[in-house]
Amino acid sequence: MNCIRDLGERSIRVFGAATISCEAHWRSIATRRLGFAIERSLTAGLARLAEHTPADNLIGRAATEVQRFLSSLYEAGMLVGATPAEAFTSQCEVFDQGERTRLSCSIRFSAELPGQLVPLSFSVLVPERFPLEPTLKERAG
């Protein structure tokens, strides 16, 4: 849906394009596009990171890279807030799913109004050559 305004004297403008999403924070086209760009960039970057980082170092490296990326967006004025803490949050976890390991990240970012954080989650598979460190029970068995 586009809001079209007649500003007089042959001046008609598209004003604040939006979707009819049932989730209010995803209605703005600008927020949706920024969310897709963040997800694409972080997924690609974390997939490369997972290929070259042992699993025991992966969470720390992933958290650092996500923070660095979101901070660069904040500094460029793409995220809204008086401080980076108001503009975004992030959390990364590694899950062992039997034969496969998955790096999962959840972020929340503020694209339009300070304090109005939009949730976004994504994950990448960790290559098999870097399994999680075995637990003591697995080592003894």
Sequence and secondary structure as in RCSB ss.txt:
>XXXX:A:sequence
MNCIRDLGERSIRVFGAATISCEAHWRSIATRRLGFAIERSLTAGLARLAEHTPADNLIGRAATEVQRFLSSLYE
AGMLVGATPAEAFTSQCEVFDQGERTRLSCSIRFSAELPGQLVPLSFSVLVPERFPLEPTLKERAG
>XXXX:A:secstr
   EEE STT EEE S B   SSGGG BHHHHHHHHHHHHHHHHHHHHHHHHS HHHHHHHHHHHHHHHHHHHHH
TT S SSSHHHHEEEEEEEEEETTEEEEEEEEEE SSSTT  EEEEEEEEE TTS     HHHHH 
